[in-house]
């Protein structure tokens, strides 16, 4: 399988800050200024005091936030003070999913890398990730490098235009745009105490404050090499995982808006589909800056995407499209989530909607649609409004979909438990140590009762409004090593296994 991954790839600089450190930091700033900004958070970082106030605000309330660093001087301050002391890891949905795909057996994954610096490239998996904008080493260079990785940049035999003949990529953007996109993640622990100018504050819960310096990904920038490669090799691609839309801003300093960015992205995906009508495009959503942006993204891409993915929080922001109250969604009630997802898919004409929560995952899809887990089912079942639940074709469709979801859950669970993915044998072994979510199992029973569903393996399915709904409880780890990137890991694993099962069929 060959898969494209866009758009957002960045570096996460993760630092756990203590109460003592924030107390010392606060002493360096004017009391009145900081307290004013804590009372009325600016929401972006134009100065060091904005950063300190944002961090103190989040620690005081136990809340999470991500603010964009606007000024270069603040970026340099954060980099100089914290980068060397941080845990540096892959960041961005596209970067994380590319690494997951590489580790679980994809043939080739091509990520969009806005700034292909040595640090950024070093964070990628070495198994199947390919960078079209990194030239192949000459023999002389290979001799100087005792540990070359030729497999990472070797072209497959079917490529008629070897990548080493590509013209060098010209960096036409400003120097500030060529610096590493770094998300400075400040984790803080529940129970930490600090002095807010004489008032002792106890952090009510663990969370994080993120100061993001990432101007290119906020515009869904695509490197010329990625854009060129994706279009020229579209016919060789099996799928594309596209994310990063949640980073969009309503307006940019140059006067443009997110609408222009969406048009550019839509044109790009449309061009890929024109070259390869069978290309399966999955759009993964996120926490949008506004409902308006979220609704625009969903409405714009529902028609061109094979599938769209989101969690329960993101599903709730589309209330105006599906009409289900947010409470039931945020409490992960299977009946509410199922109704909202089915209505959202049906009213937009989307063929496949994937909802992933902490306790269960739900996939809503048209079994008779092309390139789906149930491709090939006779139209007569659609005409009969899916009344024949015992149909072998429907049972096969449900079984394949649940198998893909189960593999994705195993990937996420194994990664949470171990902090790594080392092939499928490793994943299956680690998955044996996981426990099924009890809450998810309870919600599966409510799902069966609410929709007259049918048990199928560890999960269940039901039929509604021309769609099949498949539900599966998650697999949880009692003492996770990491909780970062689990949604992306689940999505990538499910997407890849779904592709494989369709090819086998």
N, C-alpha and C positions, 0 to 999 in steps of 0.2 A: 504494500500500500504506500502511495506517495501522497503526502498531505502538506498543504500550505498553512502557515500559522501567522496571522496578523491580528491586531496591529501593535499592541503595547508590549514592549520588552524594555526592562529597566533594571537598575541595580537597587536592591534593598539594603540599606545600611541600618542594622538593627541594634539598638543600644538600650539596655535596661537601666533606667535612671532611678536613683534613690531619693528618699525624702531629704536627706542631708544635702545632696547635690542641688536640688531645686531651691532649698533654703539659701544656700550660698549664692546661687545664680540671681535670686531675687534681690539680694543686697546690692547688686551692681546697678539697679535701675530705680528710677524715681517712683516712690510709693504711689503717689496720686495717679500717675500715668498708667501704671500697671493695674491698679484697682479699677480705674475707669474702663480699661480694655477688658478686664474680666467681667465687668458688669454688662458691657456691650461689645461682645467679641467681634473683631473686624472681619474674621472669616478668610483673610489672606495675610500674607507676610510681606510688608513693605519695610520693616525695620527689625532690629534685634528685639526690641521691646514687644513687638507683635508676636514674635516667636515665643518669648518667655511667658507672655500673658496667655497665649493659647495653650501652652503646656500646663501652666498653673490652673487654668480653667478646667481642663480635662481631668487633671489629677484631683482637683477639689470636688468635682461632680462624679468622678468615676466613669466619665463618658469618653467616647472615641470621636476623633475628627481628623480630617485631612485638609490642610490649607496649602495653597500654592505659594511658593517662594517667588516673589516678583523681582526683588533687587539682587543683583550679583554680589554685592557686599555681604548680604546675609548668607547666601550660598557658601561663600568662601569661609565665613565664620563657622558655619556648621561643619563644613568639610574639614577645616583645620582642627577644630575642637573634638570632633566625635568620630570621624570616619575610621581613623586608625585603631580606635578602641572598640569598634563595632564588629558584629558578626555580619559579614558581607555575603549575600546570597542572591540567587536569581529572583527578579521581581517582574511583575506584569503578567497578566493572564496568558498572553501569547507565549511568553518565554517559559513559563511553568508548564503549559500544555505541550510545548515542543519537547521539553526534557522528558516529560512523562511518556509521550509517544515513542521517543527514541529508546527509552529503557524497556518498553513492553513489546517491542517487536515490529515497529513500522519499518518499511524498507528505506524510506527517505522522508525527512521532514525539513521543510524550508521555512525558517522564521524571518520575519521582517525585523531587522535590527537598525534602529534609527542612528545609533552611534556605535559602530563596530570597534570599540576600543579593546585593548588587550585585556583589561579587567572584565568588560562585558562578555567577550567571547570565551573567556576562561570559565565562565559559570555555566556554559552549555554542556550537555551530555556529549560524550565523544563517540557514541555508537552510530547514530544515523542522522545527525543534524548536518545540514549542508548550507554553507554560506556562499551564495553566488557572487558576492562582492569582495571575497577574500581570494586573491590570485593564488594559483598553484605554485608551489616552490620549484625553483629550478634545481638542477642536479647539484650545482655549487652550493646553493642555500641548504639543500638537503644534507650535504656533507657537513655543513656547519651546525646543523641541528641534529643532534644524536637521537632525538625522540620525535620523529615526524609522525604525522597522522594522515597519511595519504588517503585513507578511506573516506575521510570527512569531505574532501573536495574532489573526489574522483567521479567523473561523469558515467552514467549507466550506458551500456552499449547502444541502446536505442536512440540516444541523443545524436542528432545529426550535426549539431553545432557545439563543439567542445567549448566549455566555459572559459578555458584559458585564452580564447580568442576574443573575449569580450573587451571592449574598450574600458580603460580605467574610469571609475566613477568620479565625476567632478563634484567637489563640495562647493556648492554655490551659496549655501546659507552662511549666516554670520558666525563668527568665532564662538559667540556665546551659545549658539545652537549646536556646536560641535563638541561641547563638553558632555561628559557622562550624565545621562539622566539618572539622578539619584533621589530615591525616596528615603528620607531620614526618618526612621521609625523609632519612636521613643516609647518603649514598653514600661509600664509601671505596675506595681503589685498592690493588691488589696492589703490594707493595714499599715502601709507606709505613712509616716507622719512628717509634716514639714511646717515651717513657720511662715505664715503669710503676713509679714510685717507685724509680728507680735501675737497673731491669732494662730493657735495650733490647729492644723487641718489633718484629718485622718482620711486617707483614700478609701472610699466606700467599696470599690470593686476594681478588679484588674481590667486594664484596657490599654489603649495606645493613642498617641498623638503623632500624626505624620506630617512632616514638613516636606513638601514635594517640589523639587526643582526639575521640571520635566516638560519644557515648553514644546518639544516636538511631538511627544505622545498625546499632549492635550489637543493637538491638531490632527491626530491620526496620520502623522507623517509616514510615508512609505519611501524607503530608499530606492533610488533609480534602478539599482541592480535587482532588487526584489521585484519591483514592478515589471521590469523587462523580462525577468526569468519567468514570473508567474504567467504572463501573457503568452510568451513563446512556447512554454511547456504545459499550457493548460490542458491539452489533450492527454497528457501523461498523468495528470493528477486525478486521484480518486476522491479527495475531499479537501475542504478548507475550513479551518476553525478560526472564526473571526471574532475579536473582542476589543475592548478599549473604549466603546462608545460612552461609557459612564464617566469618562474623563472630560468629555466635551464641556465647554463653557458657553454661556449664553451669548457673550460678546468677547472679542479679543482686542488687544491694544490698538491694532491697525484698523479697527472699525468693522471688521468682518464678524460674522456670527456662525454658530454651529450649523446653520442651514447650508452654507456653502461647503462645509466639511462633509456633511452627509451626502450632498450631491456628488462630490468627487468620489467618495467611497462607493456610492451606488453605481456610478458609471464604471468604476473599476470592476466590481463584481459582475455587472451586466456584461462587460467585455469578456470575462472569463467564461461565463455561461454561454456566450455566443460561440466561443471556440469549443466548448465541451458541455453539451446539454445534459450529460449525466453527472456532472460535477456536483457532489453533495456539499452544500454550504450550511454550516451551523453557525448561528449568531449567538454568542453568549453575552447576556446583559450584566448589569451591575447596579451599584447605588448611584443613581443619577443626581446631578446638581438641582434638577427641578423636574416636576411632573411633565411639564411641557416638552422638555428634551426627551424624556423617556417615551412619551406617547408618539413623538415624531419619529424616533428611531424604530419603534415597533411597527408603526403604520407604514413606514418607508420600506422596511426590509421584509415584511411578512410575505409579500408576493414573490420575492426572488429567492428566499431561503428555503432549504429543505426542512430545517428545524431551528427553533429558538429555545434557549435555556435561561432559567432564572431561579432564584430561591423564593421563599414565601414572602419576604419583605418586598422584593421587587414586584411580585405578583400583585401585592396590595396597592401599588401606586397606579395600577391600571383599572382602578375602580370604575372610572367613567366609561370604560370599554366593556367590562363584564358585569358590573352592578352588584357584586357580592361584598358585604361589609368587611372591613379590614380585620375586625377582632378574631373571627374564626380562622382567617388565613394566618395571622400572626401567632395564633395559638396552635397552629399546625393541625387543624381539624380536617381529617381526610375528606369528609363530605363537602365542606366549604371549599377546600382547595380544588377538589375534583370539579365541582360546578363552575368555579371561576375559570379554571384552566380550559374546560370544555367550551364554555361560552366565548372565551377570548380567542381560542383557535377557530371556532365556528364562525364568529362574526367577522374575523379578519381573513378567512379563507386559508389559514395556515394549515399545512399538512401534518405538522408534528410539533408539539410543545412539551418540553421536558422541564419538570419542576423538581428541584432537589432541596430537601429540608434536612435538618439534623436527624430526624427520626424516621423518615421514609422518603422514597423517591416515587414520582408519578410521571408516566409518559402517556400523553394523549395524542393519538395519531389516526389517520385514515388507513385502514388495512388494505384498501384496494388502490392506494395511490402509488405511482411509480417511485422506484428507488426507496421503498420503505420496507420495514421488516416483514410486511405482509404482501409484498408485491406479487401479483399473479392471481389474487382471489377473484373469482367470477363476479361480474357486475350484478348478477341476480341477487347476491346477498345484500348489496347496497339498496336495490329496489325493495327488498323485503325488510328494509330498515334494521338489518342485523338481528333478526329474531332467532335465527338458528345458532344459538351459542354452542351447541354440540358439534357444529360443523368441523370436520378435520382441518379444513383450511384455516378457520379462525383459531383453532387450538394451536396450529403450527405457528401462526402469526404471533399469538400471545407468548408461546414458548420461546420463540426467537428473541422477541423484545425483552422478555424477562431475563433471558440468558445474558444479553448485552448489558442490561442494567446491573445484574448480579456481578459481572466481571468488573464493571466500573466501581461498584461498592467494595469489592475485594481490593482493588488497587488503592482506593482512598483509605481503607482500613489498614492495609499493610503499611502504607506510607505513614499514617498517624502513629502506628505502633513502633515502627523501626526508624523512621526518618529517611528511608531510602526505598528505591525500587530496583531490583536486580533480576529482572526477567520473570517469566510466568511461573516457573517452578517455585521461585522464592515467594511470589505473591500468594500462590495457593497454599504454601506451607504456613505463611504468616496469617492467612485468613482463618486457619483452623483455630487460632488463639482468640479470635474475636467473638463478641457476644451480640446476638440480635437485639435490636432496640425493643424493649418491652412496650414502650409507648407506641412505637411504630406497629408492633404486632396488634395492639389494641385498636389502633386506627384502621388497620386492615380489616378487622372484624366489623367495625362500623361501616366501612366501605362496602363490604359484602351485603350487609343488611340494607343500607341506603339505596343501593343500585341493583340489587338482585344479582350480585356478582358471582363469579365462578372461581373456586380455588385452582391454582395452577402452580405446582411445585411449592416453593417457599412464598410465592406471591399470589396474586389474584388478578382477574380482569373483569371488566364490565363493558356494556355497549350503551352508547348514548348519542343521539343526534347524528348518527352516521360516523361516529368516532369510536375507537376502542380505547379504553382506559386501563393501563397496567400499573399496579402498585406493588411495592416491595419494601419491607422494613430495612433500615440501614444496619450496617455492622459496626459496632462501636468497640473502642479500645478503652479499658478502664483507666490506664495511665498513659495518655498519649505523649509522645516525644515532641510532636509538633501538631499545630492545628492550622497552620498557614498553608494555603493552596489546596486544601482538601476538595473544595468544590471543583476546581480546575482539574484535579487528578481524576475525580469521579467522571467529569464530563469527557475528558480525553479517552479514558478507558472504555466508557460506554460507546462513544462515537466510533472508535477503532473496531471494537468487537461487532458492532452493528454492521459496519462495512464488510467485515470478513464473512459474517453469516449470510449477507445478501449475495456475495460473490460465490460462496459455496452452494447457495440455492440455485 
